[in-house]
Amino acid sequence: MYICICRGVTDTAIRKAVCDGADRMKDLRACLGVSEQCGLCAAHAKEVLEQELLRKHR
Ligand code: FES
């Protein structure tokens, strides 16, 4: 599912980035460009990020 339309970033891409070490929105912005344009995806991207961090550290 697309999370960031502007940059064509999917939840899968975000999960993979977290798996590869991203743990803040700043990291997702740097590696995927998430929320760099309109910013509408920020809340949803953060939700996916937090879910994945919980899953990773469980
Ligand atoms: S939808 Fe992500 S910056 Fe616009």
Backbone and ligand atoms as CSV (ligand in chain L), in Angstrom:
chain,resi,resn,atom,element,x,y,z
A,1,MET,N,N,0.847,-1.189,0.000
A,1,MET,CA,C,0.000,0.000,0.000
A,1,MET,C,C,0.891,1.249,0.000
A,2,TYR,N,N,0.490,2.230,-0.830
A,2,TYR,CA,C,1.274,3.462,-0.858
A,2,TYR,C,C,1.027,4.309,0.385
A,3,ILE,N,N,2.086,4.747,1.000
A,3,ILE,CA,C,1.983,5.631,2.154
A,3,ILE,C,C,2.271,7.060,1.706
A,4,CYS,N,N,3.329,7.227,0.938
A,4,CYS,CA,C,3.690,8.551,0.428
A,4,CYS,C,C,3.499,8.552,-1.090
A,5,ILE,N,N,2.452,9.243,-1.523
A,5,ILE,CA,C,2.124,9.293,-2.948
A,5,ILE,C,C,3.162,10.135,-3.694
A,6,CYS,N,N,3.554,11.242,-3.092
A,6,CYS,CA,C,4.501,12.145,-3.769
A,6,CYS,C,C,5.779,11.421,-4.168
A,7,ARG,N,N,6.261,10.560,-3.282
A,7,ARG,CA,C,7.517,9.856,-3.539
A,7,ARG,C,C,7.328,8.386,-3.901
A,8,GLY,N,N,6.079,7.937,-3.967
A,8,GLY,CA,C,5.807,6.547,-4.334
A,8,GLY,C,C,6.384,5.549,-3.339
A,9,VAL,N,N,6.252,5.880,-2.050
A,9,VAL,CA,C,6.817,5.002,-1.017
A,9,VAL,C,C,5.718,4.138,-0.403
A,10,THR,N,N,5.964,2.844,-0.353
A,10,THR,CA,C,4.979,1.908,0.193
A,10,THR,C,C,5.289,1.574,1.657
A,11,ASP,N,N,4.309,0.968,2.328
A,11,ASP,CA,C,4.549,0.524,3.710
A,11,ASP,C,C,5.656,-0.532,3.733
A,12,THR,N,N,5.720,-1.356,2.686
A,12,THR,CA,C,6.777,-2.377,2.605
A,12,THR,C,C,8.157,-1.723,2.575
A,13,ALA,N,N,8.286,-0.642,1.814
A,13,ALA,CA,C,9.577,0.059,1.730
A,13,ALA,C,C,9.942,0.649,3.088
A,14,ILE,N,N,8.947,1.162,3.810
A,14,ILE,CA,C,9.210,1.730,5.145
A,14,ILE,C,C,9.637,0.620,6.099
A,15,ARG,N,N,8.932,-0.511,6.048
A,15,ARG,CA,C,9.284,-1.635,6.933
A,15,ARG,C,C,10.700,-2.134,6.655
A,16,LYS,N,N,11.055,-2.163,5.384
A,16,LYS,CA,C,12.392,-2.621,5.031
A,16,LYS,C,C,13.450,-1.625,5.547
A,17,ALA,N,N,13.141,-0.333,5.414
A,17,ALA,CA,C,14.087,0.679,5.889
A,17,ALA,C,C,14.299,0.552,7.398
A,18,VAL,N,N,13.207,0.261,8.135
A,18,VAL,CA,C,13.321,0.077,9.590
A,18,VAL,C,C,14.174,-1.154,9.882
A,19,CYS,N,N,13.941,-2.186,9.113
A,19,CYS,CA,C,14.719,-3.420,9.264
A,19,CYS,C,C,16.203,-3.129,9.015
A,20,ASP,N,N,16.474,-2.213,8.097
A,20,ASP,CA,C,17.861,-1.852,7.767
A,20,ASP,C,C,18.447,-0.796,8.705
A,21,GLY,N,N,17.677,-0.381,9.717
A,21,GLY,CA,C,18.253,0.501,10.725
A,21,GLY,C,C,17.594,1.855,10.926
A,22,ALA,N,N,16.633,2.242,10.071
A,22,ALA,CA,C,15.955,3.524,10.267
A,22,ALA,C,C,15.087,3.445,11.526
A,23,ASP,N,N,15.180,4.435,12.415
A,23,ASP,CA,C,14.289,4.384,13.584
A,23,ASP,C,C,13.657,5.728,13.912
A,24,ARG,N,N,13.792,6.681,13.019
A,24,ARG,CA,C,13.135,7.977,13.205
A,24,ARG,C,C,12.600,8.447,11.862
A,25,MET,N,N,11.637,9.398,11.927
A,25,MET,CA,C,11.085,9.959,10.695
A,25,MET,C,C,12.190,10.596,9.861
A,26,LYS,N,N,13.134,11.190,10.564
A,26,LYS,CA,C,14.275,11.827,9.908
A,26,LYS,C,C,15.022,10.827,9.000
A,27,ASP,N,N,15.147,9.597,9.478
A,27,ASP,CA,C,15.823,8.559,8.697
A,27,ASP,C,C,15.007,8.193,7.456
A,28,LEU,N,N,13.676,8.094,7.646
A,28,LEU,CA,C,12.831,7.739,6.498
A,28,LEU,C,C,12.866,8.837,5.457
A,29,ARG,N,N,12.939,10.069,5.936
A,29,ARG,CA,C,13.010,11.213,5.014
A,29,ARG,C,C,14.329,11.141,4.237
A,30,ALA,N,N,15.389,10.857,4.958
A,30,ALA,CA,C,16.707,10.828,4.315
A,30,ALA,C,C,16.835,9.676,3.321
A,31,CYS,N,N,16.331,8.487,3.686
A,31,CYS,CA,C,16.576,7.353,2.787
A,31,CYS,C,C,15.484,7.151,1.752
A,32,LEU,N,N,14.241,7.574,2.039
A,32,LEU,CA,C,13.158,7.315,1.083
A,32,LEU,C,C,12.494,8.587,0.552
A,33,GLY,N,N,12.732,9.708,1.218
A,33,GLY,CA,C,12.099,10.957,0.789
A,33,GLY,C,C,10.697,11.131,1.346
A,34,VAL,N,N,10.311,10.251,2.306
A,34,VAL,CA,C,8.970,10.320,2.896
A,34,VAL,C,C,8.723,11.686,3.541
A,35,SER,N,N,7.574,12.265,3.239
A,35,SER,CA,C,7.100,13.549,3.775
A,35,SER,C,C,7.987,14.742,3.409
A,36,GLU,N,N,8.704,14.606,2.312
A,36,GLU,CA,C,9.557,15.717,1.878
A,36,GLU,C,C,8.797,16.744,1.053
A,37,GLN,N,N,7.671,16.318,0.481
A,37,GLN,CA,C,6.939,17.273,-0.371
A,37,GLN,C,C,5.725,17.855,0.343
A,38,CYS,N,N,4.530,17.261,0.137
A,38,CYS,CA,C,3.330,17.879,0.730
A,38,CYS,C,C,3.221,17.616,2.229
A,39,GLY,N,N,3.819,16.532,2.701
A,39,GLY,CA,C,3.785,16.230,4.129
A,39,GLY,C,C,2.539,15.508,4.608
A,40,LEU,N,N,1.579,15.245,3.712
A,40,LEU,CA,C,0.330,14.597,4.124
A,40,LEU,C,C,0.536,13.180,4.628
A,41,CYS,N,N,1.611,12.567,4.232
A,41,CYS,CA,C,1.859,11.174,4.606
A,41,CYS,C,C,2.505,11.037,5.982
A,42,ALA,N,N,2.914,12.137,6.588
A,42,ALA,CA,C,3.738,12.074,7.800
A,42,ALA,C,C,3.107,11.236,8.917
A,43,ALA,N,N,1.829,11.473,9.227
A,43,ALA,CA,C,1.199,10.767,10.344
A,43,ALA,C,C,1.128,9.266,10.070
A,44,HIS,N,N,0.745,8.921,8.846
A,44,HIS,CA,C,0.615,7.504,8.501
A,44,HIS,C,C,1.993,6.829,8.474
A,45,ALA,N,N,2.983,7.536,7.939
A,45,ALA,CA,C,4.342,6.979,7.875
A,45,ALA,C,C,4.869,6.732,9.282
A,46,LYS,N,N,4.576,7.662,10.186
A,46,LYS,CA,C,5.031,7.536,11.568
A,46,LYS,C,C,4.387,6.310,12.222
A,47,GLU,N,N,3.105,6.111,11.912
A,47,GLU,CA,C,2.372,4.959,12.441
A,47,GLU,C,C,3.046,3.644,11.987
A,48,VAL,N,N,3.363,3.553,10.693
A,48,VAL,CA,C,4.018,2.345,10.168
A,48,VAL,C,C,5.390,2.183,10.820
A,49,LEU,N,N,6.114,3.279,10.947
A,49,LEU,CA,C,7.439,3.266,11.576
A,49,LEU,C,C,7.345,2.714,13.004
A,50,GLU,N,N,6.391,3.240,13.781
A,50,GLU,CA,C,6.263,2.807,15.182
A,50,GLU,C,C,5.839,1.350,15.293
A,51,GLN,N,N,4.914,0.952,14.434
A,51,GLN,CA,C,4.472,-0.461,14.417
A,51,GLN,C,C,5.662,-1.376,14.165
A,52,GLU,N,N,6.467,-0.982,13.191
A,52,GLU,CA,C,7.582,-1.832,12.790
A,52,GLU,C,C,8.668,-1.861,13.863
A,53,LEU,N,N,8.883,-0.721,14.526
A,53,LEU,CA,C,9.878,-0.691,15.607
A,53,LEU,C,C,9.444,-1.602,16.752
A,54,LEU,N,N,8.142,-1.570,17.061
A,54,LEU,CA,C,7.617,-2.449,18.125
A,54,LEU,C,C,7.825,-3.902,17.757
A,55,ARG,N,N,7.511,-4.217,16.493
A,55,ARG,CA,C,7.632,-5.587,16.023
A,55,ARG,C,C,9.109,-6.038,16.080
A,56,LYS,N,N,9.985,-5.131,15.675
A,56,LYS,CA,C,11.412,-5.443,15.600
A,56,LYS,C,C,12.006,-5.693,16.996
A,57,HIS,N,N,11.558,-4.917,17.974
A,57,HIS,CA,C,12.148,-5.004,19.316
A,57,HIS,C,C,11.394,-5.932,20.250
A,58,ARG,N,N,10.381,-6.616,19.723
A,58,ARG,CA,C,9.593,-7.512,20.555
A,58,ARG,C,C,10.382,-8.747,20.952
L,1,FES,S1,S,2.412,12.136,0.244
L,1,FES,FE1,FE,4.373,12.092,1.151
L,1,FES,S2,S,5.166,14.066,0.781
L,1,FES,FE2,FE,3.261,14.067,-0.194
